[in-house]
Amino acid sequence: MSDDEAFIAAKLHDLVREIAPELQPKTWYSMPAYANADGKVVLFFQPATKFQSRYNTIGFNDAAQLDDGAMWPTSFAVTAWQEDVAEQVSTLIQRAMKK
């Protein structure tokens, strides 16, 4: 992971620990991820360098409860970690963990 990717991953980790401490950090296909009590990955961080992509991705699996009608996004491009990005990701994590 590049320094920029590691910075984003660390900020995401801090946010997950704050908002959803019940999620357990793990490595998933060599990517940082967070699993629920059943061991299912809820969200993950995919660094751009892993697939030689243009941008990093924060993704949510089906264990996340982001359902919104018949269609909704499950991954988001992230090029930099800024306050507005943190707020948007925070909202997504809260929605993914709704009980």
Secondary structure, 3 states (H helix, E strand, C coil): CCHHHHHHHHHHHHHHHHHCCCCEEEEECCEEEEECCCCCEEEEEECHHHCCCCCEEEEECCCCCCCCCCCCCCEEEECCCCHHHHHHHHHHHHHHCCC
